[in-house]
């Protein structure tokens, strides 16, 4: 049945491309979560009236975040080619896409972290400070637990965006379903290959969204 609907699809290549897409998405999402969380917390703590209030650090960090968040991803990939080649040794393959994916997504997630932290009741933070809690205690015992549902929701949105980024990265040879859809589907005029790659990309997105929504609903106590 599938062979009739998708006569030009090489299932071995399609499976390999699916694995590459999932690999790029998983690795970049994990690192983006760590970096974005750290940058978001730094932005929050150095903002006015917070524990580490510092106008210069807040302005510089916010400016870097805004700059990288504003650059279109396809342009960012091209700009990072020398850095990627230095870091990975190649500009082709799944690993070569990781620097651009992470640098493109981390600032986006950092802003979502900042928004989540700003939604926390100030009274909770002030209560912890008045009891003499250390900054690390406030971060890990107050800020993160209070904002956890929003943080999970934010990384879910970011992971979905990263799936789209991997498809764009595929156009310049990063591998994955985007690369297969472009080379084997579009360039060779095989619409069934492009369609199957698109279906698998959508399936990955739906799974990520479902898992993220499920986790968020379980930890949200409101």
C-alpha positions as CSV (number, residue, x, y, z in Angstrom):
1,X,0.0,0.0,0.0
2,X,2.7,2.5,1.0
3,X,4.8,1.5,-2.0
4,X,1.9,2.4,-4.3
5,X,1.3,5.8,-2.5
6,X,4.9,6.7,-2.2
7,X,6.7,4.9,-5.1
8,X,9.9,7.0,-5.0
9,X,10.5,6.9,-1.3
10,X,13.6,5.0,-0.2
11,X,12.5,3.9,3.3
12,X,16.0,3.3,4.5
13,X,17.0,6.9,3.6
14,X,13.8,8.2,5.1
15,X,14.4,6.3,8.4
16,X,17.9,7.7,8.5
17,X,16.7,11.2,7.9
18,X,14.1,10.9,10.6
19,X,16.8,9.8,13.0
20,X,19.0,12.7,12.1
21,X,16.1,15.1,12.6
22,X,15.3,13.6,16.0
23,X,18.9,13.7,17.0
24,X,19.4,17.4,16.0
25,X,16.2,18.3,17.8
26,X,16.9,16.4,21.0
27,X,20.5,17.5,21.4
28,X,19.8,21.2,20.6
29,X,16.7,21.2,22.8
30,X,18.6,19.9,25.8
31,X,21.5,22.4,25.4
32,X,19.1,25.2,24.6
33,X,17.2,24.5,27.8
34,X,20.3,24.7,29.9
35,X,21.7,27.8,28.2
36,X,18.4,29.6,27.8
37,X,17.6,29.0,31.4
38,X,20.9,30.3,32.6
39,X,20.6,33.4,30.4
40,X,17.0,34.0,31.4
41,X,17.8,33.8,35.1
42,X,20.7,36.2,34.6
43,X,18.5,38.7,32.8
44,X,15.9,38.4,35.6
45,X,18.4,38.7,38.5
46,X,20.2,41.7,36.9
47,X,17.0,43.6,36.1
48,X,16.0,46.6,38.2
49,X,15.1,45.9,41.8
50,X,16.2,42.3,41.7
51,X,19.0,40.5,43.7
52,X,21.8,41.3,41.3
53,X,20.4,44.5,39.8
54,X,23.0,45.8,37.3
55,X,22.1,48.0,34.5
56,X,25.2,47.3,32.4
57,X,25.1,43.5,32.6
58,X,21.3,43.6,32.0
59,X,21.7,45.9,29.0
60,X,24.6,43.9,27.4
61,X,23.0,40.5,28.0
62,X,19.6,41.7,26.7
63,X,21.2,43.3,23.7
64,X,23.0,40.0,22.7
65,X,19.8,38.1,23.2
66,X,17.8,40.6,21.1
67,X,20.5,40.5,18.3
68,X,20.6,36.8,17.9
69,X,16.9,36.4,18.4
70,X,16.3,38.8,15.5
71,X,18.5,37.3,12.9
72,X,16.6,35.0,10.5
73,X,17.7,31.4,11.0
74,X,18.8,30.8,7.4
75,X,21.0,33.9,7.6
76,X,22.4,32.8,11.0
77,X,23.4,29.4,9.5
78,X,25.4,31.2,6.8
79,X,27.0,33.7,9.2
80,X,28.1,30.8,11.5
81,X,29.7,28.7,8.7
82,X,33.3,29.7,9.7
83,X,32.6,29.1,13.4
84,X,30.8,25.8,12.7
85,X,33.7,24.6,10.5
86,X,36.2,25.6,13.3
87,X,34.1,23.9,16.0
88,X,32.9,20.7,14.2
89,X,35.4,20.5,11.3
90,X,32.7,20.4,8.7
91,X,29.6,22.3,7.6
92,X,27.7,19.2,6.5
93,X,25.9,16.6,8.6
94,X,23.7,16.7,11.7
95,X,26.5,17.8,14.1
96,X,27.3,20.7,11.9
97,X,23.8,22.1,12.4
98,X,23.9,22.0,16.2
99,X,25.8,25.3,16.7
100,X,23.4,27.3,14.6
101,X,20.4,25.5,16.1
102,X,21.5,26.3,19.7
103,X,22.6,29.8,19.0
104,X,19.4,30.5,17.2
105,X,17.1,29.0,19.8
106,X,18.8,29.8,23.2
107,X,18.1,33.6,23.0
108,X,14.5,32.9,22.1
109,X,14.0,30.5,25.1
110,X,15.9,32.9,27.4
111,X,13.2,35.6,26.7
112,X,10.5,33.0,27.5
113,X,12.3,32.2,30.8
114,X,12.5,35.9,31.7
115,X,8.7,36.3,31.0
116,X,8.0,33.2,33.1
117,X,10.1,34.5,36.0
118,X,8.5,37.9,35.9
119,X,5.1,36.2,36.4
120,X,6.1,34.9,39.8
121,X,4.4,36.7,42.8
122,X,7.0,39.2,44.1
123,X,5.8,38.4,47.6
124,X,7.1,34.9,47.4
125,X,10.6,36.2,46.4
126,X,10.5,38.9,49.1
127,X,9.6,36.3,51.8
128,X,12.5,34.2,50.8
129,X,14.9,37.2,50.9
130,X,13.6,38.3,54.3
131,X,14.3,34.9,55.7
132,X,17.9,35.2,54.6
133,X,17.8,32.7,51.8
134,X,20.9,32.6,49.6
135,X,20.7,33.5,45.9
136,X,21.2,29.8,45.0
137,X,18.4,28.8,47.3
138,X,16.1,31.5,45.8
139,X,16.9,30.2,42.3
140,X,16.4,26.5,42.9
141,X,13.8,26.6,45.7
142,X,11.7,29.5,44.6
143,X,12.2,30.8,41.0
144,X,12.4,27.5,39.2
145,X,9.6,25.6,41.1
146,X,7.3,28.5,40.9
147,X,7.8,29.0,37.1
148,X,8.2,25.3,36.2
149,X,5.0,24.9,34.2
150,X,5.8,28.0,32.1
151,X,9.4,26.8,31.6
152,X,8.2,23.4,30.4
153,X,5.6,25.1,28.1
154,X,8.3,27.4,26.8
155,X,10.8,24.7,26.0
156,X,8.0,22.7,24.2
157,X,7.4,25.7,22.0
158,X,11.1,26.1,21.4
159,X,11.5,22.4,20.6
160,X,8.8,22.6,18.0
161,X,10.5,25.7,16.5
162,X,13.8,23.7,16.4
163,X,12.1,21.0,14.3
164,X,11.4,23.7,11.7
165,X,15.0,25.0,12.1
166,X,16.4,21.5,11.3
167,X,14.3,21.4,8.1
168,X,15.8,24.8,7.1
169,X,19.3,23.6,8.0
170,X,18.8,20.6,5.8
171,X,18.7,22.8,2.7
172,X,22.4,23.6,3.2
173,X,23.4,19.9,3.8
174,X,22.8,19.4,7.5
175,X,20.9,16.2,6.9
176,X,17.5,15.2,8.3
177,X,14.1,15.2,6.7
178,X,14.5,18.8,5.4
179,X,17.6,17.8,3.5
180,X,15.9,14.7,2.1
181,X,12.7,16.6,1.1
182,X,14.8,19.2,-0.8
183,X,17.4,17.0,-2.5
184,X,15.4,13.8,-3.2
185,X,12.0,15.4,-3.4
186,X,12.1,18.9,-4.7
187,X,15.2,18.8,-6.9
188,X,14.3,15.5,-8.4
189,X,10.6,16.3,-8.9
190,X,9.4,13.6,-6.6
191,X,6.5,15.1,-4.6
192,X,5.8,11.8,-2.8
193,X,9.2,12.0,-1.1
194,X,8.5,15.6,-0.1
195,X,5.1,14.7,1.2
196,X,6.3,11.8,3.3
197,X,9.1,13.9,4.8
198,X,6.5,16.6,5.6
199,X,4.2,14.0,7.3
200,X,7.1,12.7,9.4
201,X,8.1,16.3,10.4
202,X,4.5,17.0,11.5
203,X,4.4,13.7,13.4
204,X,7.5,14.7,15.3
205,X,6.0,18.1,16.1
206,X,2.7,16.5,17.3
207,X,4.6,14.1,19.6
208,X,6.7,16.9,21.1
209,X,3.7,19.1,21.7
210,X,1.7,16.2,23.3
211,X,4.6,15.3,25.6
212,X,5.1,18.9,26.6
213,X,1.4,19.6,27.2
214,X,1.1,16.4,29.2
215,X,4.1,17.2,31.5
216,X,2.9,20.8,31.9
217,X,-0.6,19.7,33.0
218,X,0.9,17.2,35.5
219,X,3.1,19.8,37.3
220,X,0.8,22.8,37.1
221,X,-0.8,22.9,40.6
222,X,-2.9,26.0,39.8
